[in-house]
Amino acid sequence: MFSIAYMINLLIQLYIWVLIASAVLSWLVAFNVVNTRNRFVYTVGDVLHRLTEPALRPIRRILPNFGGIDLSPVALILLLVFIQKLFNEYAVPAMMM
């Protein structure tokens, strides 16, 4: 049972890193540091967009518009950390019994 809890925590942590990578890449593209005409950059950006957009889209509809600043990744990361802490607090001790 601990391996299941470990796997769930690992997947949540991995998705948090994917969100961070997606946000950093979007900043780099917005400030013309990397060029999306490069096939590798385009492929990485497309994969990150496809992984993160389904989770970020509902949050973007709820959050107000802050101009050019997108706070939806921050909100999703906070939500994932909260879920991870709840899981560690309640589910893992229940598995020990």
C-alpha positions as CSV (number, residue, x, y, z in Angstrom):
1,M,0.0,0.0,0.0
2,F,2.9,2.4,0.6
3,S,4.0,2.0,-3.0
4,I,0.6,3.2,-4.2
5,A,0.9,6.3,-1.9
6,Y,4.4,6.9,-3.1
7,M,3.3,6.6,-6.7
8,I,0.5,9.1,-6.2
9,N,2.8,11.6,-4.5
10,L,5.4,11.1,-7.2
11,L,2.8,11.8,-10.0
12,I,1.6,14.9,-8.3
13,Q,5.2,16.2,-7.8
14,L,6.0,15.3,-11.5
15,Y,2.9,17.3,-12.7
16,I,4.0,20.3,-10.6
17,W,7.4,20.2,-12.4
18,V,5.6,20.0,-15.8
19,L,3.6,23.1,-14.8
20,I,6.7,25.0,-13.9
21,A,8.4,24.0,-17.1
22,S,5.4,25.0,-19.1
23,A,5.3,28.4,-17.4
24,V,9.0,29.0,-17.9
25,L,8.9,28.0,-21.5
26,S,5.9,30.3,-22.1
27,W,7.9,33.2,-20.6
28,L,10.9,32.4,-22.8
29,V,8.8,32.4,-25.9
30,A,7.0,35.6,-24.9
31,F,10.3,37.4,-24.4
32,N,11.8,36.0,-27.6
33,V,14.6,34.1,-25.8
34,V,13.7,30.9,-27.6
35,N,12.2,30.6,-31.1
36,T,9.2,28.4,-31.7
37,R,10.3,27.9,-35.3
38,N,12.9,25.6,-34.0
39,R,11.4,22.1,-34.3
40,F,12.6,20.9,-30.8
41,V,11.3,24.0,-29.0
42,Y,8.0,23.7,-30.8
43,T,7.7,20.0,-29.9
44,V,8.5,20.5,-26.3
45,G,6.1,23.5,-26.1
46,D,3.3,21.5,-27.7
47,V,3.8,18.5,-25.4
48,L,3.8,20.8,-22.3
49,H,0.7,22.7,-23.6
50,R,-1.2,19.5,-24.2
51,L,-0.3,18.2,-20.7
52,T,-1.2,21.4,-18.8
53,E,-4.0,23.1,-20.7
54,P,-6.8,20.7,-19.7
55,A,-6.1,21.4,-16.1
56,L,-5.4,25.1,-16.5
57,R,-8.4,26.0,-18.7
58,P,-11.1,25.8,-15.9
59,I,-8.9,27.8,-13.5
60,R,-8.5,30.5,-16.1
61,R,-12.2,30.8,-16.5
62,I,-12.6,31.3,-12.7
63,L,-9.7,33.7,-12.1
64,P,-10.1,37.4,-13.0
65,N,-8.0,38.9,-15.8
66,F,-4.7,40.4,-14.4
67,G,-3.6,41.9,-17.7
68,G,-0.7,40.0,-19.2
69,I,-0.1,37.9,-16.0
70,D,-1.4,34.4,-16.0
71,L,-1.7,33.2,-12.4
72,S,-3.5,29.9,-13.2
73,P,-0.3,27.8,-12.9
74,V,0.3,29.2,-9.5
75,A,-3.3,28.5,-8.4
76,L,-3.0,24.9,-9.8
77,I,0.3,24.3,-8.0
78,L,-1.1,25.5,-4.7
79,L,-4.1,23.2,-5.2
80,L,-1.9,20.2,-6.0
81,V,0.3,20.8,-3.0
82,F,-2.8,21.1,-0.8
83,I,-4.1,17.8,-2.2
84,Q,-0.8,16.2,-1.7
85,K,-0.6,17.3,1.9
86,L,-4.2,16.1,2.6
87,F,-3.3,12.7,1.0
88,N,-0.2,12.4,3.2
89,E,-2.1,13.4,6.3
90,Y,-5.2,11.2,5.9
91,A,-4.6,8.4,3.4
92,V,-1.1,7.3,4.3
93,P,-1.9,6.8,8.1
94,A,-5.0,4.9,7.1
95,M,-3.0,2.6,5.0
96,M,-0.8,1.8,8.0
97,M,-3.7,0.3,9.9
